[in-house]
């Protein structure tokens, strides 16, 4: 009998690590050098973890070889509580914090505890595709609301409102946004939260890039604006602290919880099922949140991340038929290909052709649930010289690309 994959995976995809990456690995095995602009992984691009974080993990290894609390290390959860107190989020205690093996695990856990088959979750388009995949895997139906490129990629609040039904259970806000690099204004956030109030929605706030901000832009923690709403805020060490391989994230539950006791019990059940999150890396959390914030040196004027953002944005906009909204946060740009100049029908084929011809690996826009084949995402982590080389190759490819 043939063994086939579960039907639960019918609408589950994660193109960031999908078939294109498989093709790239095959090409590398054949001796080609691939410039990988597909994954926001700081380490391969020379971004080192803060030394004090590594030292604390090493020093505590001898105490980290047994199971810990299913929600996570007490000192780490206390540090998360204090972090959100400083961000103006009231009512978060240590029992409201869950440590996870990366934010990804916590996203899946939070949705599995909430959704029945057919329940709907509002997710931005474009989105970080794990949200869409996790909703589908949990039996829910992802409903994508449009972010407006002409308005700096801010969510279209009217579009969100038009997509709410009696099956809508939750609203996802990804801010700063992956893949667009947009940092939402307080006014936009308040508009989204007003819809959540009106329709009794749970709010999921994905804020993993909250410290990676450019040009003096400030980030507003969603939960700080909604003490009257059940909010689950997700964050972690992967990006701002450059320890993606540690797989250390957290989720903080805020707002009124009496009416959500059953849901929170479900979160506890799932937390218990995995026994505990990775113990050694949890010792990094208190040090990271309480110490010197080295990410600031990278995003201020003259810092490496802001310089790379600037070069990426400038060079992309210099390519005929390509336009790119300037990212104000995160580690990505999401350029647009003018459909009149590049009438692309299949953007996965487009990025595959780019990979084969120019040895550049990017991700197609539809991989982020953008509805049209006219965008792609580029990671801004490589050094300036590598970005210049990569974007130069993209320009050369587009100049001769035949559809």
Order of alpha helices (4+ residues) and beta strands (2+ residues): alpha-beta-alpha-alpha-beta-alpha-beta-alpha-beta-beta-alpha-beta-alpha-beta-beta-beta-alpha-alpha-alpha-alpha-beta-beta-beta-alpha-beta-beta-beta-alpha
